[in-house]
């Protein structure tokens, strides 16, 4: 097993998310077992694990959609499991969440889908400012000309980009990506992965990316956490983990 120094970044004061000793179970299924990790400011951190290993459960605990039985999760200094609904809403303005399914509203145009977070969080903006934010977000993902289209008129890759634009419209400090390339063909998956890196560099966002797509991981990751047996089994750069002789790690890179 690799050595993990989980206190280093806390001492430097650079962590924007700190997950400590988290347990989460569903009946007899112990999904997360004493899991710990941290996200540094400006970093793309990939949590890599097999399907069903608990990656999506982890990200839902971080955003407050699920509560762990034990442990602490601090996001931008706030202890997420202890927050009430109003406090969670305030935190989520600063944390964008890209759902695996995109979660676009089929009955709304692209414009209306992007306007929804602004209304949901009662952000006071003029009609002109809203339009500017919508066009800016769509331009960032290369789809400004889709503003009046319906989701059903878009390809899978375009819907993923629109979902990312909706995430960006609140200009979050942190973005959580849940399997961002699932269901996409290899070329589109590579385009989405490269876009994630471009947006990180442009806005200096900090991101946790949940994935089992090794090609996506190679492109986007500044650092990788291996989620194996419910724990942070190892952490390092893609290249460091790729060179590991540990059988549990090697299986992801073969």
Residue pairs with C-beta under 8 A, 6 or more apart in sequence:
1 233
1 234
1 246
2 226
2 233
2 234
2 235
2 236
2 241
2 244
2 246
2 249
4 36
4 232
4 234
4 235
6 20
6 36
6 37
6 38
6 232
9 15
9 38
9 40
10 18
10 38
14 40
14 41
15 38
15 39
15 40
15 41
15 74
16 39
16 40
16 41
16 75
16 76
16 173
16 174
16 206
17 38
17 39
17 62
17 73
17 74
17 75
17 76
17 174
17 206
17 208
18 38
18 39
18 72
18 73
18 74
19 35
19 36
19 37
19 38
19 58
19 61
19 62
19 71
19 72
19 73
20 36
20 71
20 72
20 73
20 74
21 34
21 35
21 36
21 70
21 71
21 72
22 32
22 34
22 35
22 36
22 58
22 61
22 68
22 70
22 71
22 72
22 73
23 30
23 32
23 33
23 34
23 35
23 68
23 69
23 70
23 71
24 31
24 32
24 54
24 57
24 58
24 61
24 66
24 68
24 69
25 31
25 32
25 69
30 230
31 54
31 57
31 230
32 54
32 57
32 58
32 61
32 68
32 230
33 229
33 230
33 231
34 71
34 230
34 231
35 54
35 58
35 71
35 227
35 230
35 231
35 232
36 71
36 232
37 45
37 47
37 225
37 232
37 235
39 45
39 174
39 206
39 207
39 208
40 206
40 223
41 206
42 200
42 204
42 205
42 206
43 206
43 207
43 222
43 223
44 196
44 197
44 200
44 206
44 207
44 209
44 220
44 221
44 222
44 223
45 206
45 207
45 208
45 209
45 221
45 222
45 223
45 224
45 225
46 208
46 209
46 210
46 211
46 217
46 220
46 221
46 223
46 224
46 225
47 55
47 58
47 59
47 208
47 209
47 210
47 211
47 224
47 225
47 227
48 211
48 212
48 214
48 217
48 224
48 225
48 226
48 227
48 252
49 55
49 212
49 226
49 227
49 228
50 212
51 212
53 227
53 228
53 230
54 227
54 230
55 178
55 179
55 210
55 211
55 212
55 227
56 100
56 178
56 179
56 210
57 66
58 210
58 227
59 97
59 176
59 178
59 208
59 210
60 66
61 67
61 68
61 73
61 80
61 81
62 73
62 75
62 80
62 176
62 208
63 80
63 92
63 95
63 97
63 176
64 80
64 81
64 83
64 88
64 91
64 92
67 81
68 81
72 79
72 81
73 79
73 80
73 81
74 80
75 91
75 95
75 174
76 91
76 94
76 95
76 173
76 174
78 87
78 91
80 88
80 91
83 91
89 121
92 121
93 121
93 123
93 170
93 172
94 170
94 172
94 173
94 174
95 172
95 173
95 174
95 175
95 176
96 167
96 168
96 170
96 172
96 174
96 175
96 176
97 167
97 175
97 176
97 178
98 163
98 164
98 167
98 175
98 176
98 177
98 178
98 180
99 163
99 178
100 178
100 179
100 180
100 182
102 159
102 160
102 162
102 163
103 163
104 113
104 151
104 159
104 162
104 163
104 166
105 112
105 113
105 116
105 151
106 150
106 151
106 152
108 116
108 150
108 151
109 147
109 148
109 149
109 150
110 138
110 143
110 146
110 147
110 148
110 149
110 150
110 151
110 154
110 162
111 134
111 147
111 148
113 151
113 162
113 166
114 133
114 134
114 137
114 138
114 162
114 165
114 166
114 169
115 130
115 134
116 166
117 166
117 169
117 170
118 125
118 130
118 133
118 169
118 170
121 170
123 170
125 133
133 169
134 147
134 169
135 144
135 147
137 165
137 166
137 168
137 169
138 144
138 146
138 147
138 162
138 165
140 165
140 168
140 199
140 202
141 161
141 162
141 164
141 165
141 168
141 195
142 161
142 195
143 158
143 161
143 162
143 165
146 154
146 158
146 162
151 159
151 162
154 162
155 188
156 183
156 184
156 188
157 184
157 185
157 188
157 191
157 192
160 180
160 184
160 188
160 192
161 192
161 195
164 180
164 192
164 195
164 196
164 199
167 175
168 175
168 199
168 203
171 203
172 205
173 205
173 206
174 205
174 206
174 207
174 208
175 199
175 205
175 206
175 207
175 208
176 207
176 208
176 210
177 196
177 207
177 208
177 209
177 210
177 211
178 210
179 210
179 211
179 212
179 213
180 192
180 193
180 196
180 209
180 211
180 216
181 188
181 189
181 192
181 193
181 211
181 213
181 215
181 216
182 213
184 192
186 215
189 213
189 215
189 216
190 215
190 219
192 216
193 215
193 216
193 219
193 220
194 219
196 207
196 209
196 219
196 220
197 219
197 220
199 205
200 207
200 220
207 220
209 216
209 217
209 220
209 221
211 217
212 252
214 252
214 253
217 224
217 238
218 238
221 237
221 238
222 237
223 235
223 236
223 237
224 235
224 236
224 237
224 238
224 241
225 232
225 234
225 235
226 232
226 233
226 234
226 235
226 241
226 248
226 249
226 252
227 233
228 234
228 248
233 248
233 249
234 241
234 244
234 246
234 249
236 244
241 249
241 252
241 253
242 253
244 250
